[in-house]
Amino acid sequence: MAGIYLHIPFCKQACHYCDFHFSTSLKYKDELLQSLVKEIQLQKNYLLNDTIETIYFGGGTPSILEAGDINLLLDTITGLHTVTADAEITLEANPDDLDKAKLQALRQTPVNRFSIGIQSFFDDDLQWMNRVHRANEAEASVKRAQDSGFENITVDLIYGYPLLTEQKWKHNLHKVFELDVPHISAYSMTVEPQTALASFIRNKKQPAMNEQQSAEQFNLLMAAMAEKGFEHYEISNFCKPGQYSRHNSNYWHGVKYLGIGPSAHSYNGQARQWNIANNAKYIQSIQTSTLPAETEQLTENNRLNEYIMTSLRTIWGLDLDKLNAIAATSSNVLMSEAQPFLEKEWIMKKDNKIYLTQTGKLYADHIAGELFF
């Protein structure tokens, strides 16, 4: 089994915190769409005929696409690959795009899951982030999607930024529980170097993020999700029992995937490949049937570290037998390095697997980094 990711690099405006590759100009949308089709054709052998079980439209803002655009891309994929009948096909969407007409059109596509970027239910927070939508649109978009027959929905929330008080964070969580969505992704606000937010902080126009606030709101998040019966199956992801994101879960399980579009990454188990993050250069290259990609062969240590990083973040844990399958006796080395974290009770060992404890989840990246080879 394998997955396909399609990067749609267009947004109506730039969120202040975002460092993903995108353009706010739709000038080359048609050319880029045709280039995506051609890249799917050029990359048809990358997954070595593995069956496709997940397809994910990410971005950018994929909900900018028309239903016909989506069908064109999916028809191209199904014409070249075997896709399971129950494939999870996700479309990232902004609330302002999901009006009644758009949802009716999307019902005529194979898309069966939405990832809706709500972030907050407060207008002042959304304006601070430079989001396009407003709070009333966030709530209404989920209800419209559900009324249109789309029940497999995940929503994104952000915490740990100056405007978000504990009371407001509780309100945001209450709202998503009230909307009865089966999956929630929640991320601590991260200041990426090349973003507007980073510039504002450097120039003293905005305060820096507060790690203590972020930790407190993460703890509140975990407690609220547990109370509502959600599984905390990955550091930033929560779902009703068994309703995991299949596409993202496959990333964490090391399943192969093909990335299509500018800046998209691919992984085949032995190497990583990534496309140029420039729309014009991407289009120009694809039009000459040349993949605008760089490739890195993964060393044994690369594969060990990647497995440590991805597995430790999940409910399924780090399997020491799988670590040894990558490199013999590597689990002995890891357990030696892990001893301080066992003593602090940040991690625990059970059935030859390593898991983060509730406290350890606050330090997931630090722990993984210390265990790297």
N, C-alpha and C positions, 0 to 999 in steps of 0.2 A: 504494500500500500504506500501511497505517496500523496503529496499535496501540491497545489499550484497557488502562488500568490501573484496578484496583478497590482502593480503600483500605478495609481491614477494621480498624476502630479499637478493637480489644479485645486485652488482654493479661491473663494470670493475675497477673502482678506487674510492677513497674516496674524495668527494668535501670537501674543507677545512672548510666550514661553516655548514655542514650537521650533525644533531644529530639523524636522523631517524635510525632505526635498519636495518642493512644490513651486508653482508659479501662480500669481494672481491674474495673469493674462491668459485668456482662452484662445489667443490668436492662432496657435498651432494645434488646436484640439483635434481637428479632422486628420491632419498629417500624423499626429501622435497615435491616434486610434488605429490608423492603417499600419503604423510601425509596430504596434502591439500585436496586431494580427500576424504580421510578417515574422516577428520574433518568435511567436508561438510555433510557427512553421519551422523556423531555423533551429529551434531548440527541441524539436519533436523527439529526438533520441536521448536527451539528457537523462531522463528517468528510466531508461532501458526497459520500456514497455511495462513498468509497474502500473498497477491499477490506481486510479485517482479516487480518493475518498473525501477530499476536502478542496474547495476552491474559495479563495479569500480575496475580495476587492478592498485594497487598503489605499492609503494616500497620505497627504492630500485629502481630497473630498470626493470619493467615488460616486456619491449621490448626485453629483453634478451631471453624470452621464444620463443619457436618455435610455429608455427601456430597449430601444432598438440597438443602441451601442452595446449594451450588456449582452443581448442575445447574439450579436455578431461575434463577440469574444468567446462566449460559451459554446456557440456552434463550431467555432474554429477548434476549440479544445476537444469537444466530443467527436469531431471528425478525425482527430489524430490520436486520441487516447481512449482507453476503456475507462469510463467513469461509472462508479457504483450507482445503482438505482436510488439509494438513500443518501447520496453524497450531501455533505453539509456545504452549502453555498452561502457565504456571508458577504453582506454589503455594508461597509462603514457608511454612516449617514449623519449629516447635520440635521437637527430638528427642523430648521427653516425650509429644508428641501422636501420634507415628507408631508406635502399637502395631499388632499384627497385625490386629486387627479394623478399625481405622481404615484401614489400607492396603488391606485387602480391599474396604472400602466405596469408597475412592477409585478403585479399579480400575473401578468402575461409573460413573465420570465421565470426561469428555474430558481431564482433567489429564494431561499427559505429561512434566512436568518439575518437580522439586523444588529449592527453594533452602533448604537446611537450616542453621539458625543454630547452628553448633557453638561457635564462638569460641575454645574451648580444650578440651584433653583432661585438664585438671587441676582437681580439685574445689576446691582453695583459690582458684584464679583465678576459677572460675565463681561461688563464693560472694562473692568480692570484687566481682564485677560485678553481683551480685544476680540471676543467672540462675536460672530454675526448674529446669532439668535438671542432671544430674550426668554426670561423664565417661563412665561405663560406658553410660549411655543414648545419649550422642553416637555412640559407635562402633556400638552395637547398632542404632540407628535407620537408619543408612546401610545396614547389612547386611540388615536386614529389608526396606527399600525395594527393594534390588536383588533379593532373593529373591522379592519380590512382582511383579517384572517392570518396575520403574522403573529404567532405566539412565541416563537423562538427568538427572544430579544435579549440582548445584553446592553447595559448602559454604562457609560464611563462617568466617574466622579473624580475630582481632585481635592486633596486636603493639604494642610501644612503651609498655607500662604497667609500673609498678614491680615487680610480682611475677614478670614474665616474664624469666627469665634466658636467656642464649644457648642453654644446654643444653635448657631447656624448650621454647624456640621450635623448635629442631631436632627435638625429639621430636614436637611438634605437626605439623610438616611431614612427618616420616617417617610418622606415622599416616595422614594424608590420602593420601599416595602409596600406602601399604599397602592402603587402601580402594579404590583404583583408580577414583576418580571422574574424570570428564572435564573438570571445570571447578572452579576455586577462586577465590574473591574474598577478598582480604586487605586489611584496613584498619588504618592507624595509629590508635591511641586518640586521639580528639579530645575536648577538654573544652568542651562547649557550655554557654553561660552559665546557663541555667535548669535545669540538671540537678543531681541529688543529688551527683554527683562534683564538680562545680564548687563546691558549697557545702562539701563536705568539705575541699577544697583551700584555700578561703578561710578556713576555720576551723581550719586546720592539723591536721586529723584525717587527712589524706592528703597525701603529697608531690606536688608538681607533676610533670607528665610531663617526660621528659628527651629533648630533641631529638636528642642524640647517640646515645642508645640506639635511638631510632626509626629514625634513618638507618642505623645498623649492622644492625639487624634487617631493614630493607628491602633492603639490599644482600645480606644472607644469603638472603633470600627470592628475589630475582631470580636469584642463582647456583644455588640449589637447583632452582628451576623450570626453568631452562635445562638443567641437567644431566639432568632427567627428560624433556626434550623438550616442555615446555609453551611455548606462544606467549604472550608478554607483550603482549597486544593492547590493553590500556588500563591506566593507572597501577595500578589496584587489581585487575585481572582477568587471569587466566591460564587457558589451556585447552589440551587436546590439539589437534593440528593441525586447524583448520577448525571446531572445536566451540564457536564463540562463542555467547554469549547473544544471540539474535536480537533480543529485546525491548530490552535495554540498548544493543546496537549501533545500533539504530535511533534511540535518543535522541542518540547521538554523531554520527550521520549527518544529524541534522536532520529526520527523518521525523515526520510529524504523529501526534499521539496524543490520546486523550480520557481524562481522569481522572474517575472516578466515586467519590463518597463524600466525607465531611468531610475537609478539608485537601488533597484531590486537585487536581493541576495538569493543565491541558490546553494544547496548543500546536497551532496550525494554520498555522504558517509566517509569519504576519503579526502575530499577537497571542498573548499568554498569558492564561490564565484560571485562577483558583484559588478553591476553595470555602472556606467558613468552617470554621475548625478548632474546632468545638463540636458535639458530637453532638446535643444537645437542640435547638439552634437550626437545625441542618441538617435534622433530621426535621420540625420545625415548618414550615420554609420549603417543603420539598419537598411536604409534605402539602397546601399551598395552590397547588401547581404553579408555584412561584416558585424559580428557581435562586439559591441563596445564594452567588453568585460575584462576584468582582471581575475586571475585565478591563484589561489594559494593551496598548495598541497599541505594537508595537516600532518604534523609530526605526531609521534606517539604522545609527547607531552601535551601538545595541542588538544588531542582527543581526550586525554585524561582530564585536563582542566575544563574542557567544555562539558564533559559529563558531570564533573563536580559542581560546576556553576548551575547547570540546568536542573539536575536531579535534586540537589539539596533544597531548592526553592519549593519543592512540591510535596504533596501529601504522601507520595509514593516513596520518597526518600532516596538516599544514595545506597545502591546495592553494591556491597564490597565484592561479590562474585563477578559482577559486571565490570568493576574496576580491574580486577585481576584478568579478565578476559581481554582487556586492552593491553595490559602489561603485567606479566607475572609478578607476584609478591608486592604489587603497588599498594595493596590494602595495608600491608604492614607498615609501610612508610607513612601512609595517611593517618593510621591510628596513632602513631607516635606523635605526629603534629597535632592531632585532634585532642590529645589528653587534657590540655588546659581548658578546652571548651567543655569537655565532659565534666571536669571538676567544678566549673562554674555553672553547670547544668544549663548551658546554652544549646547543647545537643544531647541526644541520647542514642544508645545502640540497642537494637532489638531485632532478633532473627537475622543477624548478619547484615543489617541495614542501619544507616545513620539518618536520624531525623532531627530537624530543628525543634526545640521546645518553644513554648509560647514566648518566653523571653528572648530566645535565640533568633526568632523571626525579626526582631528589631535590629539585628546585627548580621543579617544573611550575607550581604556582599562582603563584609569584613571577614567573616568566618570562611567563606569560600576562597577569598584571596589568600588567606593564611594557609589553606590546605593545598593550594596549587603546587604543581611540580615544576 
